[in-house]
Amino acid sequence: MTYDESERSDMPQPSWFNKDTGGDELASEVQTVTTDNVLQRIRSTYDSVTEKTTSEIARGLCSICGKPLSENNVVLCYYGDLVCNACMILYNGRSICRKHTEFYLGSKPEAIVLISIAFGLNKNDIKQISKLSENSIVIAKNMLANGGYVKIKSLGLIGNSTKITESGAEIVETLVAAYRADFDFRIFLENIGWSKNVETGPGQK
């Protein structure tokens, strides 16, 4: 996934952020918390030599894009990660992130193959439009079949027929939301005519 580097936090996190607290130099620590996840920590330390107190602030970062989080720009992923509003994806009424979409629902190649099947494309068409290798397409198709997202039916000597299942249709929008920030995925969506055909639904042309 690509992001504008200017939007990332250029300030390195203090060494103590997201680590166990400890040390005699700790005078006080204030945490801003959502559920059990820390959005911000402020640690004040006292130097007995200079007799001065200094404070360090560490802000939580989106687990996907790395942008600083705030109380108005944070979502708790169903699986426990904190993400910014822009990286939140909806699936079955729950907020999830790209990382868990990829882990639980499907990788980008699987998303490409699933959408292609939904649009009625065969293996050769998928290869031409997506630029995926034949081996990558076969692996993705098998993973989708194992997950119950497509059904492969043997046609004997003619070959196989692959159809998207109801479960597969339910995750298409989620996969599109997860990967559409990637340039190559956007190009794929343009080539397959996603924006022109999405109104009537994939596979219903």
C-alpha positions in Angstrom: 0.0 0.0 0.0 1.4 3.4 -0.8 1.1 6.5 1.3 2.2 10.1 1.1 5.4 10.2 3.2 4.6 13.7 4.3 1.5 12.3 6.1 3.6 10.0 8.3 5.0 10.9 11.6 8.6 11.9 11.2 9.2 12.0 14.9 10.7 8.8 16.3 8.9 7.3 19.2 10.7 7.4 22.6 12.4 4.2 23.4 10.0 3.5 26.2 6.8 3.7 24.1 4.9 0.4 24.0 7.4 -1.2 26.4 7.0 -2.0 30.0 7.5 1.0 32.3 10.2 1.0 34.9 13.2 2.9 36.2 13.8 5.3 39.1 13.7 8.3 36.9 9.9 8.0 36.3 8.1 10.8 38.1 4.7 10.5 36.5 2.9 9.1 33.5 -0.4 10.1 31.9 -2.1 7.9 29.4 -5.0 8.6 27.1 -6.7 5.3 26.6 -9.3 3.8 24.3 -10.4 0.4 25.6 -7.1 -1.2 26.5 -5.0 0.5 23.8 -2.8 3.5 24.4 -3.3 6.5 22.1 -0.8 8.7 23.9 1.7 8.6 26.7 3.3 11.5 28.5 6.2 10.7 30.7 7.8 13.2 33.1 11.3 12.5 34.4 13.2 14.3 37.1 17.0 14.9 36.8 18.4 15.2 40.3 21.6 16.8 39.0 20.0 19.7 37.2 16.9 19.6 39.4 14.7 19.9 36.3 11.7 17.9 35.1 11.3 17.1 31.4 8.4 15.5 29.6 8.3 13.2 26.6 5.1 12.6 24.5 4.6 9.5 22.4 1.5 9.2 20.2 0.0 6.0 19.0 0.4 5.4 15.3 -2.0 3.7 12.9 -0.9 0.1 12.6 -1.5 0.2 8.8 -0.3 3.6 7.4 1.7 4.9 10.4 -0.2 8.2 10.8 -0.5 9.6 14.4 -3.8 8.7 16.0 -6.1 11.1 18.0 -9.3 10.7 19.8 -11.2 11.9 16.7 -9.2 9.8 14.3 -9.0 6.3 15.6 -10.9 3.0 15.2 -10.4 -0.2 17.1 -10.1 -3.1 14.6 -12.3 -6.0 15.5 -9.1 -8.1 16.0 -7.5 -5.6 18.4 -5.3 -3.1 16.3 -5.8 0.6 16.4 -6.1 2.2 12.9 -7.0 5.7 11.6 -10.4 6.4 10.1 -8.9 6.2 6.5 -7.6 2.7 7.0 -10.8 1.3 8.6 -12.7 -1.3 6.5 -16.2 -2.6 7.1 -17.0 -6.3 7.0 -20.3 -7.7 8.3 -20.9 -4.5 10.3 -17.5 -4.8 12.0 -14.4 -2.6 11.6 -11.3 -4.4 10.4 -8.0 -3.3 9.0 -6.1 -4.3 5.8 -3.8 -6.7 7.7 -6.6 -8.7 9.1 -8.5 -8.6 5.8 -5.5 -10.1 4.1 -5.1 -12.7 6.9 -8.7 -13.8 7.3 -10.4 -13.0 4.0 -7.9 -12.9 1.1 -4.7 -11.6 -0.3 -4.5 -9.1 -3.1 -4.0 -11.8 -5.8 -7.0 -13.7 -4.3 -9.0 -10.5 -4.5 -8.0 -10.0 -8.1 -8.9 -13.5 -9.1 -12.2 -13.4 -7.1 -13.3 -10.2 -8.7 -12.3 -11.6 -12.2 -14.4 -14.7 -11.6 -17.3 -12.6 -10.4 -17.1 -10.7 -13.8 -17.1 -14.0 -15.7 -13.5 -14.0 -16.8 -11.6 -17.2 -17.6 -7.9 -17.9 -16.7 -6.5 -16.4 -19.8 -8.6 -13.2 -19.4 -7.5 -12.9 -15.8 -3.8 -13.3 -16.8 -4.1 -10.7 -19.5 -6.0 -8.1 -17.4 -4.3 -8.6 -14.1 -0.7 -9.4 -15.2 -0.6 -12.2 -12.7 1.3 -15.3 -13.6 -0.6 -18.5 -14.4 0.8 -20.1 -11.3 -0.3 -17.2 -9.1 -3.8 -17.4 -10.5 -4.0 -21.2 -9.9 -2.8 -20.8 -6.3 -5.3 -17.9 -5.6 -8.2 -19.9 -7.1 -7.4 -22.9 -5.0 -7.2 -20.7 -1.8 -10.6 -19.2 -2.7 -12.1 -22.6 -3.3 -10.7 -23.8 0.1 -12.3 -20.8 1.8 -15.6 -21.5 0.1 -15.6 -18.3 -1.9 -15.6 -20.0 -5.3 -16.9 -23.4 -6.5 -14.8 -25.3 -9.1 -16.7 -27.8 -11.2 -15.0 -30.3 -13.5 -16.3 -30.3 -17.1 -14.3 -33.4 -18.0 -12.0 -33.0 -21.0 -13.3 -29.5 -21.6 -11.8 -28.2 -18.3 -13.2 -26.6 -15.2 -16.0 -24.1 -14.5 -15.5 -21.7 -11.7 -18.3 -19.8 -10.1 -18.3 -17.3 -7.2 -20.4 -18.4 -4.2 -22.6 -16.3 -2.0 -19.8 -16.2 0.6 -17.5 -14.9 -2.1 -19.9 -12.2 -3.2 -20.1 -11.0 0.4 -16.4 -10.2 0.7 -15.9 -8.5 -2.7 -16.6 -5.0 -1.5 -14.4 -5.5 1.6 -11.4 -6.7 -0.6 -11.8 -3.8 -2.9 -11.8 -1.4 0.0 -8.7 -3.1 1.4 -6.5 -3.0 -1.7 -7.8 -0.1 -3.8 -5.1 2.3 -2.5 -2.5 0.2 -4.3 -1.7 1.6 -7.8 -1.6 -1.8 -9.5 -5.0 -2.8 -7.9 -6.6 0.5 -9.1 -5.3 -0.2 -12.6 -6.8 -3.7 -12.5 -10.2 -2.3 -11.4 -10.1 0.2 -14.3 -9.2 -2.5 -16.8 -12.0 -4.8 -15.6 -14.5 -2.0 -15.7 -15.3 -2.1 -12.0 -16.8 1.5 -11.8 -19.0 0.8 -14.9 -20.4 -2.5 -13.7 -20.5 -2.2 -9.9 -24.0 -0.7 -10.0 -25.5 -3.9 -11.4 -23.2 -6.1 -9.3 -20.3 -8.3 -10.4 -21.2 -11.2 -12.6 -24.6 -9.8 -13.5 -23.7 -8.1 -16.8 
